[in-house]
Amino acid sequence: MTAISQPLAVPATASTRWVQLVLGIIAMMTISSPQYVWTLFTKSFQDGLGASLADIQWTFSILIILQTWLSPVQGYLVDKFGPRLLIAVGCLMSGAGWITSAHATSLMSLYFTYGLLCGVGTGIVYIGIIGLMVRWFPDRRGFATGMVAAGYGFGAILTTFPINSMMTTAGYQHTLVVFGIILGIIGAAAALPMRMPQSADKLPKASVASTAKDVMPADMLKTKVFWLMFFMMTMMSTGGLMIISQFASFSRDFGVTKVTVFGLAALPLALTIDRITNGLTRPFFGWVSDHIGRENTMAIAFIMEACAVAAMVLMRDNTLLFVLLSGVVFFGWGEIFSLFPSTLTDTFGTKTATTNYGFLYMAQGVGSVLGAPVAALIYAKAGSWLPVFAIIIALDALTGILALIALKPIRKQYLAGK
């Protein structure tokens, strides 16, 4: 077979898969800033384009929609042609999105640069690397997907303060160009050595209940267990993206941006802590789920987030507690990106794992529509962020409950062939 019909592969040795994991983490780190540092640019784009917050936030929604809703196609291409070239191109597209958005002179040009280029580019990288890891680590699927997903969460830790500082001294446009070039090149360099495993027979066996057969996307879409997972991931994505996209805005309204904590500006400190916990939670809860089961872990993490959001709102007058609790909130949210792909691959197999997860990852796109502009509209109508937080708490709690009373028994029946 030609290289076009058969993706490049390497022997499935223990050392090789850890190298692939490290490369995946690096590439993921380079594409995280367009999403997680977006909140630092919203005010600058508002002032530069003379647009409302709700109009500017559609850029964020476009980014997430394209990142997620095109993922089945992107996943199919990675399954067919291999990860190396596509992931490298995705990293370069993401960097180009930042570079070109620095010169945006209208909302439409902002949508087509930051929204479209970053959205398509980050989507290719994200879905490709997740699909690669579930193949290399059948025995540690939750941990491995958690590690690369942590790279996506951790990446912004390295850029939040430098970006905030450069914006202050050189302006947001110069900042976008400089970091767009740096991140695009590093990501592409990490992608070039990536390969598929040559033979799954030489890899350890799965550590939790999983299927012995591979289910194609068309058949997967006919199952109720897939659509339950899609519904649950949509609810969790909605709540999390409501917080991520509006964090600077509601922090400003709560007075958090006017004070310092430990001698540091409260907002970038909170964003940095959030990126740390958002990264740590992915391999941590992925590892936990490898030992106590996916659904049990979901219930613990999602209900914990609901409690943390409620506490953060109640303690909003105490800046130190607000900053610390925001970290707990993200510790309860970020693990959706290790638990859901692991659960999906456990249920439907590895042959078309990237494409299959592409369909589930579309839930993140649905969440972006409900999370960013809708949250801004609710705030505009109510004049308060409290209704938005009430919705987030309800979504988190409901999803945690569904993991135990619905997903666990339904998936068990499906794996048993009933």
N, C-alpha and C positions, 0 to 999 in steps of 0.2 A: 504494500500500500504506500502511497505517497505521503509526504509530510503534511499535505493539505487535508487528507482524509483521516490521518492518524496523528494525533498530537504527539510532540516529542515527549519521551518518557525516560526515566532513569530507574535503575534497580531500587527496589523498595527496601533499603537498608536502614538500620536505626540511625546512623549518623546523618545520612542524607535527609531524612525527614526533619531532623532538627535544624539543619541548614535552611531547608525550605520554610520552616516556621519563622526563623529569624528574618529572612528576606521578606516574608509576608508582613511581619510586624513593621519593618522599616517602610515598606510601600504604603501600608495603611496610615502610618504616622504622617506621611507627606500629604495625604488628601483630607485630613480631618479639619483643617483650619477653615475652609470655605463654609462648613456648617457651624462649627463650634465657636468661631471667632466672629461670625456674622454680626452678632449683637453689638460689637464694638464699632461697626461701620454704619449702623442704621442712621444715627444722628447726622453723620457727615454726608451721607447720601441724601438725606432729607434736606439739609441746608444747601447742598450743591445743586440739587435738581428742583428745589422748591416744591417738594411733594409731601403728601401726608404720610403718617406712619403706616396706615393700612395699605396704601399704594406701594410703599417701599417694601413692605413685608411680603408682597406677592413674589418678589425676587426669591426669597427664601422658599416659598411654596413651590415655585417653578423648579428650583434646584432639587428639592426633595422628590417632587413628582417625577422629573426626568431621571433622577438617580434610581428611582424605585420602579416606576411603571414600565420602563424599557428593560428592566432587569431580566425578564424571561428571554427576550431576544439576545441580550448580552450574555446571559448564561448559556444559551444554545451555542453561540459562537465560541465561547470558551471551551465548552464540552467538545466541540467539533475540531477546533483549530489549536487548542492548547492555550496556556495562560501567558506565555512570554510576551509576544508582540502586542496582544490586546491590552494587557495590563500596563505595559510601557506607554502605549498611545494614550491610555486613560489618564495616566499621571501627567503627561505633557498637556493634555486638554484641560485638566484641572488648573494647572499653572497658567495656561494661556487665558483662562477665564478671568483670573485675577488681573493679569497684565492689561487685557483689553477693557475690563470694567473701569480701570483707572481713568480711561478717556471717555467714559459714557457721558453723553450730554442730554439724554432724555430717559424717561422711564423705559421705553421700548428698547433702547440700546443697553440699558442695565439688565433687562430681562434676558436679552440675547447673549450677553457676555457672561456676567456672573451667574445668571440663572441657567442658561442653556449649556454653555461650555463646561462649567464646573459640575453641573448636574449629570450630564452624560459621562464626563470623564471619571468622576468619583464613583458613579454607578458601575462602570466596567471594572474598575479596580476592586471595589468592595465585593461584588458578587463573585468575581473570579477568584479572589483569594479565599473567601469562605468555602467555595466549592472545592478548592484545592486541598484545604486543611481537613475537611470531613473525609476525604479519600486517604490522606496520609496517616490519620490518627483514629482508626476505628475504635481503639481501646481507650482513647482519651479524647473523645470527640468534643465533649463539653469544654474541657480544659483548652484544647488546641484552638477551637473556634473562639473561645473566650480570650485567648492570648492575642490573636490577630485583631479581634474586635476591640481589645484593649488598646492596641496600637492606634486604632481610629479614635478612641477616647483620649489616649495619652498624648497624641501628637500635638494637640493644641496647648498642652502644658508648656512645651518648649517655645511656643510662639506668642502666647497671650501677653506677657509683660513686654517682650521686645516690640511687638506690634503696637501695643498701647504707647510705648515710649517713642517709637519712631513716628507715630501719628502726631504726637505732641510737638516734636521737633521739626519734622519734615513734611507733615501733611499726609492725608490718607491716600492720595494718588501715588505718591512716591513709594509709600509703604506697600501698596498692592503690587506695584511693578517689581520691587526688590524681592519680596517674598514669593511672588508668582514664579520668578525665574529659579530661585533656590529650590523650592519644593518640587517643581516640575522635573528638574534635572536629577535630583536625588532619587525621586520615586522611579523614574524610568531606569536608572542604573540598577536599582534593586530588583526590578522586574525581569531584566534580561536573563539571569540564570535560573529562573523558575521553570519547573518541569512537572509533569504528571508522574505518579508512581507507575513503574512498569508492570508490577504484578501484585495484586492485593493478597494473593495467597501467602506471601512472605511477611505480611504485616500481622500484628496481634489481633485477636478477635475482639468483637465489641464487648464492653463491660456491663451494659445494661440491656434490658429487654429491647430487642430490635428484630427487624424483619430479615428473613433469609432470602427474600426475593427482591428484585428491582422493579419498581412500578414506574411506568412512563407517565409524563405529565398529563396527557389526555385522560388516563385512567385515574390518576391522583385527583384531578379536578372533579371527579364524579363522587368522591367520598365525603361523608359528613365530617370526618375527623379533620380533613384539611380545612374545610370552611369554618369549623369551630376554632382552629388555630388562627386562621386569618382574622376572624372577628376579635379574638383575644389580643392578637398583636396590634390590630388597628386601635383598640381602646388604649393599650399601653403607649403606643406611639403618639396618639393624640395628646394624652396628658403630658408626656415628657416634652414634646415639641412645643406645647403651650408655654412651658417654663423656659426652655432653651431660647426660643425666638423672642420672648418678651422680657427676659431676665433683666436687662439693663433698664427697660422702661418702667417695670413695677418697682425695681430697686430705687430708681430715681424718685418715684412717687412716695415710697416709704421712707425717703430721706437717707438711704444707705450710702448714696454716692457723696454725701456731704461730710462724711467722717472717715477717720482712719482706724485701722485695727492692727495692733502690734507695729505701729509706725508705717503701715502700708495702706494705700488707698483701698477702701473696702470692696469696691466692685471688681477690679482685676484680681484681688485676693480671693474673693468668693469664686470667680470664674476659674481660677487656677486650682483651688481646692476641689471644685466640682469636677474638673477634668481628671484629677487624681482619683477621686472615688469612682467616677464614671469609668475609668480604666481598670481600677483594681477589682471592681465588682464582676467584671466579665469572666476572667479566668477563675476568680474565687468561686462564684456561684456555678460556673461551668464544672469546676472540680467537685463541688458539693453534689451537683446533679449526677455526676458519674458514680457517686457512692450511694445516695439516698433516693435517686430517681428524679426525673425531670419535673413531673407535676408537683411533687412535694416541695421541691425547691422553688418553683414558681409561686406557690401559695405563700411561702415564707417571705420571699423578696417583695412581691407585689403589695401585700398587706403592710409590710414594713414601710414601703414608700408612702402609702396612704396616711399612715400615722405621722411620718416625718413631714409631709406637706402640711398637715393640720397644725403640727407643732410650730413649723416655720412661720406660718401666717399668724398664729397666736403670739409668737415671740418677736414679731417684726419691729417692735419698738426698741428691742435690744440688739444692736448691730452685731455684736460678737456672736450671740446665739443664732441670729439670722444667718450669718455667714457659715457657721459650723453646721447648722441644720440643713442648709442648702446642699452641703456635701453629703449628708445622709440621704437626702432626697435622690440624688444622682446615684448613690450606692444601691438604692432600691430600684432604679430604672434601667441602668445601662446593661444589665445582664440579659435583657430580652434578646440581645444580639449574639448571645452564646446559647441560651436555652432553646429558642425557637428553631434555629437551623439544626441544632443537634437532635431535637425531638423530631423534626421533619425527616432527617436522614435516617434516624432509627426506625421510623415508620415506613418510609418508602424506598429505602436503599440508596446505593451510591452511583449507579450507572449514569443516571441523568441528574445527579444531586445538585449541580449548579443551576440547571434549568428549573428544576423543581423549586429550589429556594428562591429563584427569580420570581416565581409566581407568589410565594408567600411574602417576599420582601416588598411587594406592591402595597401591602398594608401600611408600610411606612409612608408611602405617597398619599394614601387616604388620610393618614394621621396629620400630614403636613397641611392639607387643605383645611382640616378642622382645627389644627393646632395654632397656626400663625395668624392668618387674616381673620378667622372667625373669633379668635380670642381678642384681637384688637377691636373688632366690631362690638363684641359684648361689652368690653370696657368703655367704648365710646357711648354706647346706649345707657349703660348703668352708671357710668361715672365712678366705677369702683372695680378693683381687681378681685374682690371677694367672690362674686358669682363664678368667675373663671376658676378660682381655686376649689370651689365647692364641686364643680364638674370634675376636676382632676382627681380629687379624693374619691368621689363616687366611682369613677372609671377604674382606678387602681384597686379598690376594695372588691368590686364586682369581678374583675379579672382573676384576682387571687382565689376567690371562692369558686369560680368556674373551673379553675385548674384541678381542684379536688373533686367537685361533685359532678363535673361533666367530662372534661378532657381525659382524666385518668380512667374511668370505666369505659368510655367509648373507644379509646385507643387500645385498651386491653382486649376488648372484644374484637377489634379489627385485626390485631396481631394474632389472635387465636383463630382467625378465619371465620368468625361468626357473623 
